[in-house]
Amino acid sequence: MNTLPIHNPATAALITQVPADDAASVAAKAAAARAAQPGWNAVPLAERKACIARFRAGVVAELETLAATMTGETGKPIKMSRNELNGLLGRIDFFLKEVDAQLATETVYAEGGMTEQIQHIPLGVVVNISAWNYPWFVGANVYVPALLTGNAVLYKPSEYATLTGLAMARLLHAAGIPKDVFIAVVGGGEVGAALQAQRIDGLFFTGSYATGAKIAQALGPRMVKLQLELGGKDPTYVCEDANVKNAAESLADGAMYNTGQSCCSVERIYVHEKIYDAFCAAFVDTVRGFKVGDPMAEDTYIGAVTRAPQLAVLEAQVADALAKGATLRIGGTRLPGPGNWFAPTVFTEVNHSMELMREESFGPVIGIQKVSGDAQALQLMNDTRYGLTAGMFTPDEARAKALLAQVNAGSVYWNCCDRVSPRLPWSGHGDSGVGLTLSTYGIATFTRPKAWHLRQA
């Protein structure tokens, strides 16, 4: 039997080994999901909702244990693990509240004996290849609305959050979701590839652009519904009239929260030249106050980097920035000891010749660039192949709306950052991916419209 080792990224210690799938078991699980899906779709929506409500209650009952499990295998500080689980509850509540309206059959025409209706039916069997940085958020954004709308789900947690994924499956089954309707699939990239080879009706992936592009190439000719959330290089512009202290504290948190391992982490900061020096000083002071340490400690803010290979990516960005003239204000190195540790790192005097300002860092590293005004800031914010989020700090709402309307991003922020709401769609431009989750659109994405033409005899 194949096994998958689970390590603690903060200590490098082996936590456990779990049974892993292979091509044969993936095929068997896909066949079981295919057979079970029609029966699940026939279950009344009220009962499907009751199952998800019981799942929510199960999360609440085990929140501390679930948070510790997530921290142990990802290195996320324990307070942030609790925050993620508590934030999950509101997302579940949103889906439960809105799903009835999204599944209601619409009568769009009724005249002269002819009725036209739109029915919303499930896609069928949905594959969710999920992420490790926010496993509960990213997973539930897919499988909760997918299950509510009558789909069966093949869920592959990231190999860096497998124990968390198995906990999800256990709680869903305990809540009444049939075991063949939600099936966890365990393993690395080869298991993800095996899932793609199955007869499926939708694939929802969160991860890197490189992997997303390979999935699109493989599934495109098969006309499978594909949704890809692929990260970003998210910019924020701080205007000369912004509150320097408030902006610096907010953006330092936006850049370093979850050790910088968020798709919507602030990854580039542009500051008006009139307040540049004051902002940089306040920003560095804030970052200096972030405690690096044991992720299980209550006062830890910066935890371990989840994936060891990412340390080399961060080191390369640091070396490139230094070679091209950036000023290192704090950090810039791996930290000693077992596990995957990188010091919170801030560069100033950066520019777009540097990888730091062009490629996703996905770690506690940030560059701050001086700009002359709105026109230069806008040009630099759009100088990217990504387009997930972007923000602006200024007391002038009209000015912010005028500029942010011209930024190529799926979400924009005025005087805030690194924020996701269940009420708003989560989507991106360019290499940040295709499709969306969250909002009522993120429920409808798991259905297909069926057109009915009904004439009375």
C-alpha positions as CSV (number, residue, x, y, z in Angstrom):
1,M,0.0,0.0,0.0
2,N,1.2,3.5,-0.8
3,T,1.7,5.9,2.1
4,L,2.1,9.6,2.4
5,P,4.3,11.0,5.2
6,I,3.1,14.0,7.0
7,H,5.8,16.3,8.5
8,N,5.6,19.3,10.8
9,P,7.1,22.2,8.9
10,A,8.1,24.0,12.1
11,T,10.2,21.1,13.4
12,A,10.7,18.8,10.4
13,A,9.4,15.9,12.6
14,L,7.4,13.2,11.1
15,I,3.8,13.4,12.4
16,T,2.4,10.3,10.9
17,Q,2.0,8.4,7.6
18,V,-1.4,7.9,6.0
19,P,-2.5,5.5,3.3
20,A,-2.3,7.1,-0.1
21,D,-4.2,6.5,-3.3
22,D,-2.9,5.1,-6.6
23,A,-4.4,5.1,-10.1
24,A,-6.6,2.0,-9.4
25,S,-8.0,3.4,-6.2
26,V,-8.7,6.7,-7.8
27,A,-10.6,5.1,-10.6
28,A,-12.6,3.0,-8.1
29,K,-13.5,6.1,-6.0
30,A,-14.5,8.0,-9.2
31,A,-16.8,5.2,-10.2
32,A,-18.4,5.1,-6.7
33,A,-19.0,8.9,-6.8
34,R,-20.6,8.6,-10.2
35,A,-22.9,5.8,-9.0
36,A,-23.9,7.7,-5.9
37,Q,-24.5,11.2,-7.3
38,P,-28.0,10.7,-8.8
39,G,-29.3,9.4,-5.4
40,W,-27.8,12.4,-3.6
41,N,-29.4,14.8,-6.1
42,A,-32.7,13.1,-5.3
43,V,-32.4,13.9,-1.6
44,P,-34.6,16.9,-0.8
45,L,-32.7,20.2,-0.6
46,A,-33.9,20.6,3.0
47,E,-32.1,17.4,4.0
48,R,-28.9,18.3,2.1
49,K,-28.9,21.6,4.0
50,A,-29.5,19.8,7.3
51,C,-26.4,17.7,6.6
52,I,-24.3,20.8,6.1
53,A,-25.7,22.4,9.2
54,R,-24.7,19.3,11.2
55,F,-21.2,19.5,9.6
56,R,-21.0,23.1,10.8
57,A,-21.9,22.0,14.3
58,G,-19.2,19.3,14.2
59,V,-16.6,21.9,13.3
60,V,-17.7,24.1,16.2
61,A,-17.5,21.1,18.6
62,E,-14.0,20.2,17.5
63,L,-12.6,23.6,16.7
64,E,-9.6,23.5,19.0
65,T,-8.5,20.0,17.9
66,L,-9.0,20.9,14.2
67,A,-7.0,24.1,14.7
68,A,-4.1,22.2,16.3
69,T,-4.2,19.6,13.5
70,M,-4.0,22.4,10.9
71,T,-1.2,24.2,12.7
72,G,0.8,21.0,13.1
73,E,0.9,20.1,9.4
74,T,1.0,23.6,7.9
75,G,2.9,25.7,10.4
76,K,0.1,28.3,10.6
77,P,0.1,30.1,13.9
78,I,-2.6,28.7,16.2
79,K,-4.5,31.9,16.4
80,M,-4.7,32.1,12.7
81,S,-5.9,28.5,12.5
82,R,-8.7,29.4,14.9
83,N,-9.5,32.5,12.8
84,E,-9.8,30.4,9.7
85,L,-12.2,27.9,11.3
86,N,-14.3,30.7,12.9
87,G,-14.4,32.5,9.5
88,L,-15.6,29.3,7.9
89,L,-18.8,29.3,9.9
90,G,-20.0,32.5,8.2
91,R,-19.3,31.1,4.8
92,I,-21.3,28.0,5.5
93,D,-24.2,30.2,6.9
94,F,-24.1,32.2,3.7
95,F,-24.4,29.1,1.4
96,L,-27.2,27.7,3.5
97,K,-29.1,31.0,3.3
98,E,-28.8,31.5,-0.4
99,V,-28.9,28.0,-2.0
100,D,-32.7,27.8,-2.2
101,A,-33.0,30.8,-4.4
102,Q,-30.2,29.7,-6.6
103,L,-31.8,26.3,-7.2
104,A,-35.3,27.5,-7.7
105,T,-36.8,26.9,-11.2
106,E,-37.4,30.2,-13.0
107,T,-40.4,30.8,-15.2
108,V,-39.3,33.4,-17.7
109,Y,-42.2,33.3,-20.1
110,A,-45.8,32.1,-19.9
111,E,-48.2,33.2,-22.7
112,G,-50.6,31.6,-25.1
113,G,-50.2,28.1,-23.8
114,M,-46.4,28.2,-24.0
115,T,-44.2,28.2,-20.8
116,E,-40.5,28.7,-20.7
117,Q,-38.5,27.7,-17.6
118,I,-34.9,27.5,-16.5
119,Q,-34.0,24.6,-14.2
120,H,-30.7,24.5,-12.3
121,I,-29.3,21.0,-12.2
122,P,-26.0,19.8,-10.7
123,L,-22.9,19.4,-12.8
124,G,-22.5,15.8,-11.6
125,V,-19.2,14.6,-10.3
126,V,-16.9,17.4,-9.2
127,V,-13.1,17.1,-8.5
128,N,-11.7,19.6,-6.0
129,I,-7.9,19.7,-5.9
130,S,-7.4,22.0,-3.0
131,A,-4.7,24.1,-1.3
132,W,-2.8,24.0,1.9
133,N,-2.5,27.7,2.9
134,Y,-6.2,28.0,3.9
135,P,-7.5,24.4,3.6
136,W,-10.8,25.0,5.3
137,F,-11.6,28.2,3.4
138,V,-10.5,27.0,0.0
139,G,-12.0,23.5,0.3
140,A,-15.4,24.6,1.7
141,N,-15.7,27.3,-1.0
142,V,-16.0,24.4,-3.4
143,Y,-17.4,21.4,-1.6
144,V,-20.1,23.1,0.5
145,P,-22.0,24.6,-2.5
146,A,-21.2,21.6,-4.6
147,L,-22.8,19.2,-2.1
148,L,-25.8,21.5,-1.5
149,T,-26.5,21.7,-5.2
150,G,-26.6,17.9,-5.6
151,N,-23.1,17.1,-6.8
152,A,-20.8,14.3,-5.7
153,V,-17.3,15.5,-4.7
154,L,-13.9,13.9,-5.1
155,Y,-11.8,16.0,-2.7
156,K,-8.0,15.9,-2.9
157,P,-6.5,17.9,-0.1
158,S,-3.0,19.3,-0.6
159,E,-0.4,16.8,0.5
160,Y,0.6,19.5,3.0
161,A,-2.8,19.6,4.6
162,T,-3.9,15.9,4.3
163,L,-4.9,15.4,8.0
164,T,-7.1,18.4,7.8
165,G,-8.7,17.1,4.6
166,L,-9.4,13.7,6.2
167,A,-11.0,15.5,9.2
168,M,-13.3,17.3,6.8
169,A,-14.4,14.0,5.3
170,R,-14.9,12.4,8.7
171,L,-17.1,15.3,9.8
172,L,-19.1,15.4,6.6
173,H,-19.8,11.7,6.8
174,A,-20.8,12.0,10.5
175,A,-23.2,14.8,9.5
176,G,-25.0,12.5,7.0
177,I,-23.2,13.0,3.7
178,P,-23.0,9.5,2.2
179,K,-19.4,8.2,2.0
180,D,-19.5,7.8,-1.8
181,V,-20.9,11.4,-2.2
182,F,-17.9,13.0,-0.6
183,I,-14.7,11.0,-1.1
184,A,-11.2,12.1,0.1
185,V,-8.4,11.2,-2.3
186,V,-5.0,11.2,-0.8
187,G,-1.6,11.8,-2.4
188,G,0.6,14.2,-4.4
189,G,0.7,15.3,-8.0
190,E,0.4,11.8,-9.5
191,V,-2.9,11.4,-7.7
192,G,-4.1,14.7,-9.0
193,A,-3.2,13.6,-12.5
194,A,-5.1,10.3,-12.0
195,L,-8.2,12.3,-11.0
196,Q,-8.0,14.3,-14.2
197,A,-8.1,11.1,-16.2
198,Q,-11.5,10.1,-14.8
199,R,-14.9,10.7,-16.2
200,I,-15.8,13.9,-14.3
201,D,-18.0,16.9,-14.9
202,G,-16.0,19.7,-13.3
203,L,-12.5,20.3,-11.9
204,F,-11.9,23.0,-9.4
205,F,-8.2,23.7,-8.6
206,T,-6.4,26.1,-6.4
207,G,-2.6,26.4,-6.7
208,S,0.2,27.6,-8.9
209,Y,-0.2,29.0,-12.5
210,A,2.2,26.3,-13.8
211,T,0.0,23.4,-12.5
212,G,-3.2,25.2,-13.5
213,A,-1.9,25.6,-17.1
214,K,-1.1,21.9,-17.2
215,I,-4.6,21.0,-16.0
216,A,-6.2,23.3,-18.6
217,Q,-4.1,21.7,-21.4
218,A,-5.1,18.2,-20.3
219,L,-8.9,18.9,-19.8
220,G,-9.6,21.5,-22.4
221,P,-10.2,19.0,-25.3
222,R,-12.6,17.1,-23.1
223,M,-14.9,20.1,-22.5
224,V,-14.9,19.5,-18.7
225,K,-15.9,22.6,-16.7
226,L,-12.7,24.0,-15.4
227,Q,-12.1,26.5,-12.6
228,L,-8.6,27.6,-11.7
229,E,-7.6,29.9,-8.9
230,L,-3.9,30.6,-9.5
231,G,-2.6,33.2,-7.1
232,G,-1.4,36.8,-7.7
233,K,1.1,39.5,-7.2
234,D,-1.2,41.9,-5.4
235,P,-0.4,45.6,-5.3
236,T,-1.5,48.4,-3.0
237,Y,-0.9,52.2,-3.6
238,V,-0.6,54.5,-0.6
239,C,-1.4,58.1,-1.5
240,E,0.2,61.2,-0.1
241,D,-3.0,62.0,1.9
242,A,-3.2,58.6,3.6
243,N,-2.8,58.1,7.3
244,V,0.7,56.8,7.4
245,K,0.5,54.8,10.6
246,N,-2.8,53.2,9.8
247,A,-1.7,52.3,6.3
248,A,1.6,50.9,7.4
249,E,0.1,48.7,10.1
250,S,-2.7,47.4,7.9
251,L,-0.4,46.6,5.0
252,A,2.2,45.0,7.2
253,D,-0.5,42.7,8.4
254,G,-1.7,42.2,4.8
255,A,1.8,41.3,3.7
256,M,2.8,39.0,6.6
257,Y,-0.4,37.4,7.8
258,N,-0.2,33.6,7.6
259,T,3.6,34.1,7.0
260,G,2.7,35.8,3.7
261,Q,1.2,32.5,2.3
262,S,-2.1,33.9,1.0
263,C,-3.2,34.3,-2.6
264,C,-4.4,37.8,-1.7
265,S,-1.4,38.7,0.5
266,V,-0.1,42.2,-0.3
267,E,2.9,41.5,-2.5
268,R,3.8,45.0,-3.9
269,I,3.5,48.4,-2.2
270,Y,3.7,51.7,-4.0
271,V,4.0,54.8,-1.9
272,H,3.7,58.5,-2.9
273,E,7.1,60.1,-2.7
274,K,5.8,62.8,-0.3
275,I,5.3,60.2,2.5
276,Y,7.6,57.4,1.3
277,D,10.3,57.7,4.0
278,A,7.7,58.1,6.8
279,F,5.7,55.1,5.5
280,C,8.8,52.8,5.1
281,A,9.9,53.6,8.7
282,A,6.5,52.9,10.1
283,F,6.1,49.7,8.1
284,V,9.5,48.3,9.2
285,D,8.7,49.2,12.8
286,T,5.5,47.2,12.6
287,V,7.1,44.2,11.0
288,R,9.9,44.3,13.6
289,G,7.2,43.8,16.2
290,F,5.9,40.6,14.7
291,K,6.9,37.6,16.8
292,V,8.5,34.6,15.0
293,G,8.2,31.4,16.9
294,D,6.5,28.2,17.8
295,P,3.2,28.1,15.8
296,M,1.4,26.6,18.8
297,A,2.3,29.6,21.0
298,E,-0.5,32.1,21.5
299,D,1.7,35.1,20.8
300,T,3.3,33.8,17.6
301,Y,2.5,35.9,14.5
302,I,5.0,34.5,12.0
303,G,5.0,30.8,11.7
304,A,6.9,28.3,9.6
305,V,6.9,28.3,5.8
306,T,4.8,25.3,4.9
307,R,6.7,24.0,1.9
308,A,10.5,23.6,2.2
309,P,11.2,24.3,-1.5
310,Q,9.7,27.8,-1.1
311,L,12.7,28.8,1.0
312,A,14.9,28.7,-2.1
313,V,12.4,30.8,-4.0
314,L,12.5,33.5,-1.3
315,E,16.3,33.3,-1.1
316,A,16.5,33.8,-4.9
317,Q,14.2,36.8,-4.8
318,V,16.3,38.4,-2.0
319,A,19.6,37.8,-3.9
320,D,18.1,39.2,-7.1
321,A,16.8,42.3,-5.3
322,L,20.1,43.0,-3.6
323,A,22.1,42.5,-6.9
324,K,19.8,45.1,-8.6
325,G,20.2,47.8,-5.9
326,A,17.3,47.3,-3.5
327,T,17.8,48.3,0.2
328,L,17.2,45.5,2.7
329,R,15.6,47.0,5.7
330,I,15.0,43.9,7.8
331,G,15.3,40.1,7.5
332,G,16.5,38.6,4.2
333,T,17.6,35.2,5.4
334,R,16.5,31.7,6.5
335,L,16.4,31.3,10.2
336,P,18.3,28.6,12.0
337,G,17.0,25.4,13.5
338,P,15.0,22.5,12.2
339,G,12.0,23.2,10.1
340,N,11.2,25.8,7.4
341,W,11.8,29.3,8.7
342,F,12.4,32.6,6.9
343,A,12.8,36.0,8.6
344,P,10.1,38.7,7.8
345,T,11.8,40.6,5.1
346,V,11.3,44.2,3.8
347,F,13.0,45.9,0.9
348,T,12.8,49.5,-0.1
349,E,14.1,51.3,-3.3
350,V,12.8,48.4,-5.4
351,N,11.7,48.5,-9.0
352,H,10.1,46.2,-11.6
353,S,13.4,44.8,-12.9
354,M,13.4,42.7,-9.7
355,E,11.7,39.3,-9.4
356,L,10.5,40.5,-6.0
357,M,8.1,42.9,-7.8
358,R,7.1,40.6,-10.6
359,E,6.8,37.0,-9.4
360,E,4.7,35.6,-6.5
361,S,6.7,35.4,-3.3
362,F,4.3,33.4,-1.2
363,G,6.3,34.1,1.9
364,P,7.1,36.9,4.4
365,V,8.9,39.1,1.9
366,I,7.7,42.5,0.5
367,G,9.0,45.3,-1.6
368,I,8.1,49.0,-1.3
369,Q,8.5,51.3,-4.3
370,K,8.4,55.1,-4.5
371,V,6.0,56.6,-7.0
372,S,5.4,60.2,-8.2
373,G,1.6,60.0,-8.2
374,D,-1.5,58.3,-9.4
375,A,-0.5,57.8,-13.0
376,Q,2.7,56.0,-12.2
377,A,1.1,54.0,-9.5
378,L,-1.6,52.8,-11.9
379,Q,0.9,51.9,-14.6
380,L,2.9,49.8,-12.1
381,M,-0.1,48.1,-10.5
382,N,-1.2,46.9,-14.0
383,D,2.4,45.9,-15.0
384,T,1.8,42.2,-14.1
385,R,0.6,39.0,-15.7
386,Y,-1.6,38.5,-12.6
387,G,-4.8,40.2,-11.5
388,L,-6.3,38.9,-8.3
389,T,-6.6,41.8,-5.9
390,A,-5.4,45.4,-5.6
391,G,-5.9,48.2,-3.1
392,M,-5.5,51.9,-2.4
393,F,-5.1,54.0,0.8
394,T,-6.5,57.5,0.7
395,P,-9.3,59.4,2.5
396,D,-10.7,60.4,-0.9
397,E,-13.3,57.8,-2.0
398,A,-13.9,59.3,-5.4
399,R,-10.1,59.3,-6.2
400,A,-9.9,55.7,-5.0
401,K,-12.8,54.5,-7.1
402,A,-11.6,56.3,-10.2
403,L,-8.1,54.7,-10.0
404,L,-9.2,51.2,-8.8
405,A,-11.8,51.0,-11.7
406,Q,-8.8,51.0,-14.0
407,V,-6.8,48.3,-12.2
408,N,-7.1,44.8,-13.7
409,A,-8.1,42.8,-10.6
410,G,-11.0,40.6,-9.6
411,S,-11.2,42.3,-6.1
412,V,-10.3,45.8,-5.1
413,Y,-9.9,47.4,-1.7
414,W,-10.2,50.9,-0.4
415,N,-8.3,51.5,2.9
416,C,-8.2,47.7,3.6
417,C,-6.5,44.7,2.2
418,D,-6.2,40.9,2.3
419,R,-10.0,40.5,2.8
420,V,-12.4,37.9,1.4
421,S,-16.2,38.0,1.9
422,P,-18.7,35.1,1.2
423,R,-21.0,37.7,-0.3
424,L,-18.6,38.8,-3.0
425,P,-17.3,36.7,-5.9
426,W,-13.6,35.6,-5.7
427,S,-12.1,35.7,-9.1
428,G,-9.1,37.0,-11.1
429,H,-7.7,38.4,-14.3
430,G,-4.9,37.0,-16.4
431,D,-2.7,34.4,-14.9
432,S,-4.7,34.6,-11.6
433,G,-7.1,32.1,-13.2
434,V,-10.6,31.5,-14.6
435,G,-13.9,31.0,-12.9
436,L,-15.0,32.0,-9.4
437,T,-16.1,30.9,-6.0
438,L,-18.1,32.6,-3.2
439,S,-21.2,34.9,-3.6
440,T,-24.4,33.6,-5.2
441,Y,-22.4,33.2,-8.4
442,G,-20.2,30.7,-6.5
443,I,-23.3,28.6,-5.8
444,A,-24.5,28.8,-9.4
445,T,-21.1,27.7,-10.7
446,F,-21.9,24.2,-9.5
447,T,-25.0,24.0,-11.6
448,R,-25.9,24.0,-15.3
449,P,-29.1,25.6,-16.7
450,K,-31.6,23.3,-18.3
451,A,-34.1,25.0,-20.6
452,W,-37.7,23.8,-20.7
453,H,-40.1,24.6,-23.5
454,L,-43.6,23.5,-22.3
455,R,-46.6,23.8,-24.6
456,Q,-50.1,22.8,-23.5
457,A,-51.7,20.3,-25.8
